[in-house]
Amino acid sequence: MFASLAAKIRWLLILAPVLGPVVLVGGLWHTSQTRDVLANGLETIAIIEGGSREWSRRWGEQFILTLAWTDPKGQKHRVENHWISSGFAAKIVTPPPQSGGNDRGSTPVYRFVRSSVLIRYAADRPHAPIILEDAGYREDDNYTEIVAGTIVSLIGVVVVTFYFIRRHRRAEAA
């Protein structure tokens, strides 16, 4: 068990100098896009056409919405698989009713408290709207991505520095 854990840690340290900057740049890009849409985007009401719940061991319970709206020019837009934060989902999704435990195999039914949400979207990128009530959660996620990228990048710099110091010492010893 410890050998496999050590191997995983070793691979993470090897990949840190590459993955850290990638995650950091991704977080900065997402932050820039979010701020641009919030500052300059078109605002409208989107209809919630549906949604689903997904569960993963890493992220836990997450909700996905299907949104539809018409822009000022009359063009219809539809976005499927729009992830929302768990904090926002708690505001608009009702939990399934509690059962007595005899409903084996049945899937819980989630209902939406609202049928529409206020969104902003960039006219040139209508496929990436931002739900205004969810924007704070999205900005927190972007900040977390930037922090994680910075930490992994710093770990990568330390690993590379130790690698070159060790290599230099071995070369001097030889």
LOZA-341244 format. One record per residue (C-alpha): x, y, z; residue number from 1. Coordinates in nm, 2 decimals, always signed. Layout:
+--------+--------+--------+-----+
!     px !     py !     pz ! pos !
+--------+--------+--------+-----+
!      X !      Y !      Z ! NUM !
...
+--------+--------+--------+-----+
//
This chain:
+--------+--------+--------+-----+
!     px !     py !     pz ! pos !
+--------+--------+--------+-----+
!  +0.00 !  +0.00 !  +0.00 !   1 !
!  +0.28 !  +0.25 !  +0.09 !   2 !
!  +0.47 !  +0.16 !  -0.22 !   3 !
!  +0.18 !  +0.25 !  -0.45 !   4 !
!  +0.12 !  +0.57 !  -0.25 !   5 !
!  +0.48 !  +0.66 !  -0.28 !   6 !
!  +0.47 !  +0.59 !  -0.65 !   7 !
!  +0.16 !  +0.82 !  -0.69 !   8 !
!  +0.33 !  +1.10 !  -0.49 !   9 !
!  +0.64 !  +1.06 !  -0.70 !  10 !
!  +0.44 !  +1.10 !  -1.02 !  11 !
!  +0.26 !  +1.40 !  -0.88 !  12 !
!  +0.59 !  +1.56 !  -0.80 !  13 !
!  +0.72 !  +1.49 !  -1.15 !  14 !
!  +0.41 !  +1.64 !  -1.31 !  15 !
!  +0.39 !  +1.94 !  -1.07 !  16 !
!  +0.61 !  +2.17 !  -1.28 !  17 !
!  +0.38 !  +2.12 !  -1.58 !  18 !
!  +0.04 !  +2.08 !  -1.42 !  19 !
!  +0.07 !  +2.37 !  -1.18 !  20 !
!  +0.11 !  +2.64 !  -1.44 !  21 !
!  -0.16 !  +2.48 !  -1.66 !  22 !
!  -0.41 !  +2.49 !  -1.37 !  23 !
!  -0.30 !  +2.85 !  -1.28 !  24 !
!  -0.34 !  +2.97 !  -1.64 !  25 !
!  -0.68 !  +2.80 !  -1.66 !  26 !
!  -0.79 !  +2.97 !  -1.34 !  27 !
!  -0.68 !  +3.31 !  -1.46 !  28 !
!  -0.85 !  +3.25 !  -1.79 !  29 !
!  -1.18 !  +3.15 !  -1.62 !  30 !
!  -1.16 !  +3.45 !  -1.40 !  31 !
!  -1.11 !  +3.68 !  -1.69 !  32 !
!  -1.40 !  +3.53 !  -1.89 !  33 !
!  -1.63 !  +3.55 !  -1.59 !  34 !
!  -1.55 !  +3.91 !  -1.52 !  35 !
!  -1.58 !  +4.00 !  -1.89 !  36 !
!  -1.93 !  +3.84 !  -1.91 !  37 !
!  -2.04 !  +4.00 !  -1.58 !  38 !
!  -1.92 !  +4.34 !  -1.68 !  39 !
!  -2.01 !  +4.35 !  -2.05 !  40 !
!  -2.26 !  +4.06 !  -2.11 !  41 !
!  -2.62 !  +4.08 !  -2.22 !  42 !
!  -2.87 !  +4.02 !  -1.94 !  43 !
!  -3.18 !  +3.81 !  -1.99 !  44 !
!  -3.41 !  +3.56 !  -1.83 !  45 !
!  -3.34 !  +3.19 !  -1.91 !  46 !
!  -3.60 !  +2.92 !  -1.88 !  47 !
!  -3.49 !  +2.61 !  -1.69 !  48 !
!  -3.60 !  +2.33 !  -1.93 !  49 !
!  -3.47 !  +2.05 !  -1.72 !  50 !
!  -3.18 !  +1.92 !  -1.52 !  51 !
!  -3.02 !  +1.63 !  -1.37 !  52 !
!  -2.81 !  +1.52 !  -1.07 !  53 !
!  -2.47 !  +1.36 !  -1.09 !  54 !
!  -2.27 !  +1.20 !  -0.81 !  55 !
!  -1.90 !  +1.15 !  -0.80 !  56 !
!  -1.66 !  +1.05 !  -0.52 !  57 !
!  -1.44 !  +1.35 !  -0.59 !  58 !
!  -1.70 !  +1.63 !  -0.62 !  59 !
!  -2.00 !  +1.48 !  -0.45 !  60 !
!  -2.35 !  +1.57 !  -0.56 !  61 !
!  -2.37 !  +1.82 !  -0.85 !  62 !
!  -2.66 !  +1.95 !  -1.06 !  63 !
!  -2.67 !  +2.02 !  -1.43 !  64 !
!  -2.93 !  +2.25 !  -1.59 !  65 !
!  -3.06 !  +2.29 !  -1.94 !  66 !
!  -3.12 !  +2.66 !  -2.01 !  67 !
!  -3.30 !  +2.82 !  -2.30 !  68 !
!  -3.36 !  +3.19 !  -2.39 !  69 !
!  -3.42 !  +3.42 !  -2.68 !  70 !
!  -3.17 !  +3.70 !  -2.75 !  71 !
!  -3.27 !  +4.06 !  -2.84 !  72 !
!  -3.24 !  +3.97 !  -3.22 !  73 !
!  -3.50 !  +3.69 !  -3.17 !  74 !
!  -3.25 !  +3.41 !  -3.20 !  75 !
!  -3.31 !  +3.11 !  -2.97 !  76 !
!  -3.03 !  +2.97 !  -2.76 !  77 !
!  -3.02 !  +2.65 !  -2.56 !  78 !
!  -2.74 !  +2.53 !  -2.33 !  79 !
!  -2.73 !  +2.18 !  -2.20 !  80 !
!  -2.50 !  +2.05 !  -1.92 !  81 !
!  -2.47 !  +2.38 !  -1.75 !  82 !
!  -2.31 !  +2.30 !  -1.41 !  83 !
!  -2.43 !  +2.49 !  -1.11 !  84 !
!  -2.27 !  +2.51 !  -0.77 !  85 !
!  -2.41 !  +2.31 !  -0.48 !  86 !
!  -2.48 !  +2.63 !  -0.29 !  87 !
!  -2.70 !  +2.76 !  -0.57 !  88 !
!  -2.86 !  +2.42 !  -0.62 !  89 !
!  -2.97 !  +2.43 !  -0.26 !  90 !
!  -3.17 !  +2.74 !  -0.34 !  91 !
!  -3.35 !  +2.61 !  -0.65 !  92 !
!  -3.37 !  +2.23 !  -0.61 !  93 !
!  -3.60 !  +2.06 !  -0.37 !  94 !
!  -3.46 !  +1.74 !  -0.21 !  95 !
!  -3.64 !  +1.42 !  -0.28 !  96 !
!  -3.90 !  +1.32 !  -0.03 !  97 !
!  -3.78 !  +1.08 !  +0.24 !  98 !
!  -3.91 !  +0.73 !  +0.20 !  99 !
!  -3.95 !  +0.44 !  +0.44 ! 100 !
!  -3.66 !  +0.25 !  +0.28 ! 101 !
!  -3.88 !  +0.01 !  +0.07 ! 102 !
!  -3.81 !  +0.19 !  -0.26 ! 103 !
!  -3.50 !  -0.01 !  -0.36 ! 104 !
!  -3.37 !  +0.08 !  -0.70 ! 105 !
!  -3.59 !  +0.38 !  -0.75 ! 106 !
!  -3.42 !  +0.71 !  -0.84 ! 107 !
!  -3.50 !  +1.01 !  -0.62 ! 108 !
!  -3.71 !  +1.28 !  -0.79 ! 109 !
!  -3.57 !  +1.64 !  -0.77 ! 110 !
!  -3.79 !  +1.93 !  -0.85 ! 111 !
!  -3.69 !  +2.29 !  -0.93 ! 112 !
!  -3.84 !  +2.56 !  -0.71 ! 113 !
!  -3.81 !  +2.81 !  -1.00 ! 114 !
!  -3.87 !  +2.78 !  -1.37 ! 115 !
!  -3.64 !  +3.06 !  -1.48 ! 116 !
!  -3.31 !  +3.23 !  -1.38 ! 117 !
!  -3.15 !  +3.57 !  -1.46 ! 118 !
!  -2.83 !  +3.52 !  -1.67 ! 119 !
!  -2.56 !  +3.71 !  -1.85 ! 120 !
!  -2.38 !  +3.59 !  -2.16 ! 121 !
!  -2.14 !  +3.73 !  -2.41 ! 122 !
!  -2.29 !  +3.79 !  -2.75 ! 123 !
!  -2.01 !  +3.61 !  -2.92 ! 124 !
!  -2.02 !  +3.32 !  -2.67 ! 125 !
!  -2.38 !  +3.24 !  -2.59 ! 126 !
!  -2.28 !  +2.88 !  -2.51 ! 127 !
!  -2.13 !  +2.99 !  -2.18 ! 128 !
!  -2.39 !  +3.19 !  -1.98 ! 129 !
!  -2.35 !  +3.28 !  -1.62 ! 130 !
!  -2.64 !  +3.26 !  -1.38 ! 131 !
!  -2.62 !  +3.58 !  -1.18 ! 132 !
!  -2.71 !  +3.43 !  -0.85 ! 133 !
!  -2.45 !  +3.16 !  -0.91 ! 134 !
!  -2.17 !  +3.41 !  -1.01 ! 135 !
!  -2.03 !  +3.44 !  -0.66 ! 136 !
!  -1.99 !  +3.06 !  -0.63 ! 137 !
!  -1.83 !  +3.05 !  -0.98 ! 138 !
!  -1.58 !  +3.33 !  -0.88 ! 139 !
!  -1.50 !  +3.13 !  -0.56 ! 140 !
!  -1.43 !  +2.82 !  -0.78 ! 141 !
!  -1.20 !  +3.03 !  -1.00 ! 142 !
!  -1.01 !  +3.16 !  -0.70 ! 143 !
!  -0.97 !  +2.81 !  -0.57 ! 144 !
!  -0.83 !  +2.70 !  -0.91 ! 145 !
!  -0.58 !  +2.99 !  -0.90 ! 146 !
!  -0.47 !  +2.91 !  -0.55 ! 147 !
!  -0.43 !  +2.54 !  -0.63 ! 148 !
!  -0.24 !  +2.62 !  -0.95 ! 149 !
!  -0.01 !  +2.86 !  -0.75 ! 150 !
!  +0.06 !  +2.60 !  -0.48 ! 151 !
!  +0.13 !  +2.32 !  -0.73 ! 152 !
!  +0.35 !  +2.55 !  -0.93 ! 153 !
!  +0.55 !  +2.64 !  -0.62 ! 154 !
!  +0.58 !  +2.27 !  -0.54 ! 155 !
!  +0.70 !  +2.22 !  -0.89 ! 156 !
!  +0.97 !  +2.49 !  -0.86 ! 157 !
!  +1.09 !  +2.34 !  -0.53 ! 158 !
!  +1.11 !  +1.99 !  -0.69 ! 159 !
!  +1.29 !  +2.11 !  -1.00 ! 160 !
!  +1.54 !  +2.31 !  -0.78 ! 161 !
!  +1.61 !  +2.01 !  -0.56 ! 162 !
!  +1.65 !  +1.79 !  -0.87 ! 163 !
!  +1.91 !  +2.03 !  -1.02 ! 164 !
!  +2.10 !  +2.07 !  -0.69 ! 165 !
!  +2.11 !  +1.70 !  -0.65 ! 166 !
!  +2.22 !  +1.65 !  -1.01 ! 167 !
!  +2.49 !  +1.92 !  -0.97 ! 168 !
!  +2.62 !  +1.75 !  -0.65 ! 169 !
!  +2.64 !  +1.41 !  -0.81 ! 170 !
!  +2.83 !  +1.56 !  -1.11 ! 171 !
!  +3.08 !  +1.72 !  -0.87 ! 172 !
!  +3.12 !  +1.39 !  -0.68 ! 173 !
!  +3.19 !  +1.20 !  -0.99 ! 174 !
+--------+--------+--------+-----+
//
